[in-house]
Amino acid sequence: MQQYEGLRMLQKPRLRASVSIISSLSDTLMVKDGKRLFTLKGRIVPLLQSIRVLLDGQRDLEAIIQALPNYRAADIVKTLEVLQTRGLLEDASIAPPPPLMPEEVGRYETQMAFFSQSTLDRFEPQCALKTAKVVILGLGDIGVRVLAFLGLSGVGEIDGVDWRQVEETDVFSGALYRAEDLHQSKATAAQQRVAELNPYVKYTGVEAALHTAEDARALIRGKTLAILCLDGPAPGLLQIVNEACLAEGVAWTSARLEDDEGIVGPSVIPRVTPCYKCFELRLKANLSRYEEYIAYEKHLIDAEDAHDSYPPRLHPAAAILAGYLALEAIKLLTKVVEPALLGQIYILNFLSLETSLHEILKLPRCPACSLTRQIPSQKAWNV
């Protein structure tokens, strides 16, 4: 077995799910792996055409060699070494590491295949999801869809927070709730639905309203990520969650519907990226109708039931935003690729389908996130 030393780690070689081998010319094969595309030429081509059907993870190296009696064992090993060096193979014999359980891995095969385009360890991102503790604040049209997406993705622990009951409009949205959930607490009604989607997710429903940052801090403490889902404009809640997450050191992101537009982000990592207050202050500083904006914002914050209502919206619009938000959450949790909305806000007009991405600059003396916010400003004549 000495000649197989280079492949000892691969007990049952398997082509990664993201790999496609495409016949081109008689002496050339194209190999596509995610966005990578390269060619293989020469003596390896006919052997690779024969061996690729055997790389299904069901055979060890000896079985592969025995299945190809017309080829020398050394050439087979060399071909597999080329594939392994290129990062095209994985070992199907490797059991998923804790906390993943073998019986749940099948649920995530296509997702792990996607992760394998960015990392050689396909289990690592899935384990990151499994160990994550996420709190979803608001289980309306957007929130329950984010809950479903993250539950199906395998997030280990999810707290769903809402203060309302399931109404007919929630059932007819087709997102998660059913007719038998009518007039139950949204937070608790979601428990059975999540269990049906993925029994390996630990879901906790919390009936609570967010009136102050202290309310929010109690709900997000110890979490990996907080997600605020708003079916309508609620600037007061954005301010509350921003303050709470900065105080607890918890990353957070959000999405909201405002008339015919959807807004996702910014994603905030406390003390690292600009916070929501940085965005809010810069926005207000550049308003042409500042007084009107402030009056409307005050109306929304002062209205006791402003965020309890059901603002006009199209359900597909909520579904689109929920998809964007769930993708951003998965990137924040797995770190497979950099999240798109760190220091940025994404705006989509649902009528024109126009999109825009707005960069947020960190305010040097932001009253919420700056480390110098409590240091008195220096006057030029005092320096």
C-alpha positions as CSV (number, residue, x, y, z in Angstrom):
1,M,0.0,0.0,0.0
2,Q,3.0,2.3,0.1
3,Q,2.3,3.5,-3.5
4,Y,-1.0,4.9,-2.2
5,E,0.5,7.0,0.5
6,G,-0.6,10.3,-1.0
7,L,-4.2,9.2,-0.9
8,R,-4.3,7.5,2.5
9,M,-6.5,10.3,3.9
10,L,-9.2,9.6,1.3
11,Q,-10.6,6.3,2.2
12,K,-13.6,6.6,-0.1
13,P,-12.8,9.3,-2.7
14,R,-15.8,11.2,-4.1
15,L,-16.0,14.1,-6.5
16,R,-17.4,17.1,-4.7
17,A,-21.0,17.9,-5.7
18,S,-20.0,21.3,-7.1
19,V,-17.6,19.6,-9.7
20,S,-18.6,19.0,-13.3
21,I,-16.3,17.2,-15.8
22,I,-17.2,18.1,-19.3
23,S,-16.0,16.3,-22.4
24,S,-14.4,18.7,-24.9
25,L,-12.0,17.4,-27.5
26,S,-10.6,13.8,-27.6
27,D,-7.6,14.8,-25.5
28,T,-9.1,17.5,-23.4
29,L,-11.6,17.7,-20.5
30,M,-13.1,20.8,-19.0
31,V,-13.6,20.9,-15.3
32,K,-15.9,23.3,-13.7
33,D,-15.9,23.8,-9.9
34,G,-18.2,26.6,-8.9
35,K,-16.8,29.6,-10.7
36,R,-13.5,27.9,-11.4
37,L,-13.0,26.6,-14.9
38,F,-9.9,24.8,-16.2
39,T,-8.8,22.1,-18.6
40,L,-7.0,18.8,-18.3
41,K,-5.1,17.4,-21.2
42,G,-2.9,14.5,-22.1
43,R,-2.7,10.9,-20.9
44,I,-4.9,11.6,-17.9
45,V,-8.0,12.3,-20.1
46,P,-9.1,8.7,-21.1
47,L,-8.4,7.4,-17.6
48,L,-10.3,10.3,-16.0
49,Q,-13.3,9.6,-18.3
50,S,-13.4,6.0,-17.0
51,I,-12.7,6.8,-13.3
52,R,-15.1,9.6,-12.8
53,V,-18.2,7.3,-12.6
54,L,-16.4,5.4,-9.8
55,L,-15.8,8.5,-7.7
56,D,-19.2,8.3,-5.9
57,G,-18.0,7.7,-2.4
58,Q,-19.1,4.1,-2.4
59,R,-15.6,2.5,-3.1
60,D,-12.2,2.6,-1.5
61,L,-9.0,2.9,-3.5
62,E,-8.6,-0.9,-3.9
63,A,-12.1,-1.3,-5.3
64,I,-11.5,1.5,-7.8
65,I,-8.3,-0.1,-9.0
66,Q,-10.0,-3.5,-9.3
67,A,-12.8,-1.9,-11.4
68,L,-10.3,-0.6,-13.9
69,P,-8.2,-3.6,-14.9
70,N,-7.0,-2.0,-18.1
71,Y,-5.1,0.7,-16.2
72,R,-2.0,0.5,-14.1
73,A,-2.6,1.1,-10.4
74,A,0.2,3.8,-10.4
75,D,-1.6,5.7,-13.1
76,I,-4.9,5.5,-11.2
77,V,-3.3,6.8,-8.1
78,K,-1.6,9.6,-10.0
79,T,-4.9,10.7,-11.5
80,L,-6.6,10.8,-8.1
81,E,-3.7,12.8,-6.7
82,V,-4.2,15.4,-9.5
83,L,-7.8,15.6,-8.6
84,Q,-7.1,15.8,-4.9
85,T,-4.4,18.5,-5.4
86,R,-7.0,20.6,-7.4
87,G,-9.4,20.3,-4.4
88,L,-11.9,18.3,-6.5
89,L,-12.2,15.3,-4.2
90,E,-13.6,14.7,-0.7
91,D,-13.7,11.7,1.6
92,A,-17.1,10.2,1.8
93,S,-16.1,8.0,4.7
94,I,-15.7,11.0,7.1
95,A,-18.6,11.2,9.5
96,P,-20.0,14.7,10.3
97,P,-18.3,16.2,13.3
98,P,-20.3,17.2,16.4
99,P,-22.7,18.9,16.9
100,L,-24.0,17.6,13.5
101,M,-25.7,14.2,13.7
102,P,-25.4,11.8,10.8
103,E,-29.2,11.4,10.4
104,E,-29.6,15.2,9.8
105,V,-26.9,15.7,7.2
106,G,-29.0,14.5,4.3
107,R,-31.2,17.6,4.8
108,Y,-28.3,19.9,4.0
109,E,-26.5,18.1,1.2
110,T,-27.3,20.7,-1.5
111,Q,-26.4,23.5,0.9
112,M,-23.1,21.9,1.9
113,A,-22.3,21.4,-1.8
114,F,-22.7,25.1,-2.2
115,F,-20.4,25.8,0.8
116,S,-17.8,23.4,-0.7
117,Q,-17.3,25.9,-3.5
118,S,-15.7,28.2,-1.0
119,T,-14.2,25.8,1.6
120,L,-12.7,22.4,1.4
121,D,-14.4,21.4,4.7
122,R,-18.0,21.3,3.7
123,F,-19.0,20.5,7.3
124,E,-17.5,23.6,8.9
125,P,-20.1,26.1,7.7
126,Q,-22.9,23.7,8.6
127,C,-21.5,23.3,12.1
128,A,-21.4,27.1,12.4
129,L,-25.1,27.2,11.6
130,K,-25.8,24.4,14.1
131,T,-24.0,26.1,16.9
132,A,-25.5,29.5,16.2
133,K,-28.1,31.2,18.5
134,V,-30.3,33.5,16.6
135,V,-33.1,35.7,17.8
136,I,-35.7,37.0,15.3
137,L,-37.5,40.1,16.5
138,G,-40.9,40.3,14.8
139,L,-42.8,37.4,13.3
140,G,-44.8,39.2,10.7
141,D,-44.8,38.6,7.0
142,I,-41.0,38.9,6.7
143,G,-40.1,37.4,10.1
144,V,-41.9,34.1,9.7
145,R,-40.3,33.6,6.3
146,V,-36.8,34.3,7.7
147,L,-37.6,31.9,10.5
148,A,-38.6,29.2,7.9
149,F,-35.5,29.8,5.8
150,L,-33.1,29.6,8.8
151,G,-34.9,26.6,10.2
152,L,-34.5,24.8,6.9
153,S,-30.9,25.9,6.8
154,G,-30.1,24.2,10.1
155,V,-29.6,27.0,12.5
156,G,-29.3,25.3,15.9
157,E,-31.2,27.6,18.2
158,I,-33.8,30.2,17.2
159,D,-35.8,32.5,19.4
160,G,-38.9,34.0,17.8
161,V,-40.1,37.2,19.5
162,D,-43.5,38.8,18.9
163,W,-46.3,40.4,21.0
164,R,-49.2,39.8,18.6
165,Q,-51.7,37.1,17.8
166,V,-52.1,35.3,14.5
167,E,-54.7,37.0,12.4
168,E,-56.4,36.0,9.1
169,T,-53.9,38.1,7.1
170,D,-51.1,36.0,8.6
171,V,-52.7,32.8,7.5
172,F,-53.5,33.9,4.0
173,S,-50.0,35.1,3.4
174,G,-49.1,31.4,3.1
175,A,-45.8,32.0,4.9
176,L,-46.0,29.7,7.9
177,Y,-49.2,29.9,9.9
178,R,-52.3,27.8,9.4
179,A,-56.0,28.3,10.1
180,E,-55.7,26.3,13.3
181,D,-53.2,29.0,14.6
182,L,-55.8,31.8,14.4
183,H,-55.8,33.9,17.6
184,Q,-52.9,32.1,19.1
185,S,-49.7,33.9,20.0
186,K,-47.5,34.3,16.9
187,A,-44.4,33.3,18.9
188,T,-45.8,30.1,20.3
189,A,-47.8,29.1,17.2
190,A,-44.6,29.1,15.2
191,Q,-43.1,26.3,17.4
192,Q,-45.1,23.5,15.8
193,R,-44.5,24.8,12.3
194,V,-40.7,25.0,12.9
195,A,-40.7,21.4,14.3
196,E,-42.4,20.3,11.1
197,L,-39.8,22.0,8.9
198,N,-36.8,20.7,10.8
199,P,-37.0,18.8,14.1
200,Y,-33.3,19.3,14.7
201,V,-33.8,23.1,15.4
202,K,-34.4,24.2,18.9
203,Y,-37.1,26.9,18.7
204,T,-38.3,29.1,21.6
205,G,-41.2,31.4,21.2
206,V,-41.2,34.6,23.3
207,E,-44.2,36.8,23.8
208,A,-42.7,40.2,24.3
209,A,-42.9,43.8,23.0
210,L,-39.9,46.0,22.6
211,H,-40.5,49.3,24.3
212,T,-37.0,50.1,25.5
213,A,-33.4,49.0,24.8
214,E,-33.5,47.2,28.1
215,D,-36.4,45.0,26.8
216,A,-34.3,44.2,23.8
217,R,-31.1,43.5,25.7
218,A,-32.8,40.8,27.7
219,L,-33.9,39.1,24.5
220,I,-30.6,39.3,22.6
221,R,-28.1,38.6,25.4
222,G,-25.9,35.7,24.6
223,K,-27.1,35.4,21.0
224,T,-24.9,35.0,17.9
225,L,-27.1,37.2,15.8
226,A,-30.2,39.3,16.1
227,I,-32.5,39.9,13.2
228,L,-35.2,42.7,13.2
229,C,-38.0,42.1,10.7
230,L,-40.4,45.0,10.1
231,D,-43.4,44.9,7.8
232,G,-43.6,48.7,7.9
233,P,-41.6,51.7,9.0
234,A,-40.7,51.6,12.7
235,P,-37.7,53.9,13.4
236,G,-38.1,53.6,17.1
237,L,-37.5,49.8,17.0
238,L,-34.5,50.3,14.8
239,Q,-33.0,52.7,17.4
240,I,-33.9,50.4,20.3
241,V,-32.3,47.3,18.7
242,N,-29.2,49.2,17.6
243,E,-28.6,50.5,21.1
244,A,-29.3,47.1,22.7
245,C,-27.0,45.2,20.3
246,L,-24.2,47.7,20.8
247,A,-24.5,47.3,24.5
248,E,-24.5,43.5,24.4
249,G,-21.9,43.1,21.7
250,V,-24.3,41.1,19.5
251,A,-24.2,41.4,15.7
252,W,-27.5,42.3,14.0
253,T,-29.2,43.0,10.7
254,S,-32.7,43.9,9.6
255,A,-35.2,44.3,6.8
256,R,-38.2,46.5,6.4
257,L,-41.0,47.3,4.0
258,E,-41.7,51.0,3.3
259,D,-44.4,51.7,0.7
260,D,-43.2,50.3,-2.6
261,E,-39.6,49.7,-1.4
262,G,-37.8,47.1,0.6
263,I,-34.7,48.0,2.6
264,V,-32.2,45.4,3.9
265,G,-29.4,46.3,6.3
266,P,-27.1,47.6,7.4
267,S,-25.5,44.6,9.0
268,V,-23.8,45.8,12.2
269,I,-20.9,44.2,14.0
270,P,-20.5,46.3,17.2
271,R,-17.4,48.5,17.4
272,V,-16.3,47.2,14.0
273,T,-18.7,48.4,11.4
274,P,-20.8,51.6,11.2
275,C,-24.0,51.2,13.3
276,Y,-27.6,52.2,12.4
277,K,-27.1,55.5,14.2
278,C,-24.2,56.4,11.9
279,F,-26.6,55.8,8.9
280,E,-29.5,57.7,10.5
281,L,-27.5,60.8,11.4
282,R,-25.9,61.0,8.0
283,L,-29.3,60.5,6.3
284,K,-30.8,63.3,8.3
285,A,-27.9,65.6,7.7
286,N,-28.6,65.4,3.9
287,L,-32.4,65.8,3.9
288,S,-33.9,68.5,1.9
289,R,-37.1,68.4,3.9
290,Y,-35.7,67.9,7.4
291,E,-38.6,69.2,9.4
292,E,-41.2,67.1,7.6
293,Y,-39.1,64.0,8.0
294,I,-38.6,64.6,11.7
295,A,-42.3,65.2,12.3
296,Y,-43.2,61.9,10.5
297,E,-40.5,60.0,12.4
298,K,-41.9,61.4,15.7
299,H,-45.4,60.4,14.7
300,L,-44.2,56.8,14.1
301,I,-42.3,56.6,17.4
302,D,-45.1,58.2,19.4
303,A,-47.9,56.2,17.9
304,E,-48.4,53.4,20.4
305,D,-49.6,50.9,17.9
306,A,-47.7,52.1,14.8
307,H,-45.7,48.8,14.5
308,D,-48.7,46.6,15.5
309,S,-50.7,47.4,12.4
310,Y,-50.7,45.6,9.1
311,P,-49.4,48.2,6.6
312,P,-50.2,47.8,2.8
313,R,-47.9,45.4,1.1
314,L,-47.6,42.6,-1.4
315,H,-46.7,39.2,0.0
316,P,-44.2,38.4,-2.7
317,A,-42.3,41.6,-1.7
318,A,-42.1,40.3,1.9
319,A,-40.9,37.0,0.6
320,I,-38.1,38.6,-1.5
321,L,-36.9,40.7,1.4
322,A,-37.0,37.6,3.7
323,G,-34.8,35.7,1.2
324,Y,-32.2,38.5,1.0
325,L,-32.2,38.8,4.8
326,A,-31.8,35.0,5.4
327,L,-28.9,35.0,2.9
328,E,-27.2,37.8,4.7
329,A,-27.8,36.0,8.1
330,I,-26.2,32.8,6.7
331,K,-23.2,34.7,5.5
332,L,-22.8,36.4,8.9
333,L,-23.0,33.1,10.7
334,T,-20.9,30.9,8.5
335,K,-18.3,33.5,7.3
336,V,-18.0,31.5,4.1
337,V,-18.0,34.8,2.2
338,E,-18.1,38.4,3.5
339,P,-21.6,39.6,4.2
340,A,-22.7,42.1,1.5
341,L,-24.3,44.6,3.9
342,L,-21.5,45.3,6.4
343,G,-21.6,49.1,6.3
344,Q,-24.1,49.2,3.4
345,I,-27.9,49.3,2.9
346,Y,-29.7,47.6,0.0
347,I,-32.9,49.2,-1.4
348,L,-35.2,47.5,-3.9
349,N,-38.1,49.1,-5.6
350,F,-40.7,46.4,-6.1
351,L,-42.5,48.2,-8.9
352,S,-39.6,49.2,-11.1
353,L,-37.2,46.5,-9.9
354,E,-34.5,49.2,-9.6
355,T,-32.0,48.5,-6.9
356,S,-29.4,50.6,-5.2
357,L,-26.6,49.9,-2.7
358,H,-25.7,52.8,-0.3
359,E,-22.4,52.8,1.6
360,I,-22.5,54.0,5.2
361,L,-19.5,55.7,6.7
362,K,-18.7,55.4,10.3
363,L,-19.2,58.6,12.2
364,P,-16.0,59.4,14.2
365,R,-18.1,60.7,17.1
366,C,-21.3,58.7,16.7
367,P,-23.3,59.0,19.9
368,A,-24.1,55.3,19.8
369,C,-21.0,53.4,18.7
370,S,-18.0,55.7,18.8
371,L,-15.4,55.0,21.5
372,T,-14.9,58.7,21.8
373,R,-18.6,59.6,22.2
374,Q,-18.2,60.4,25.9
375,I,-15.1,62.6,25.4
376,P,-15.9,66.3,25.3
377,S,-15.3,67.9,21.9
378,Q,-12.1,70.0,21.6
379,K,-12.6,73.6,20.7
380,A,-10.0,74.9,18.2
381,W,-8.9,77.6,20.5
382,N,-8.4,75.1,23.4
383,V,-6.1,72.8,21.5
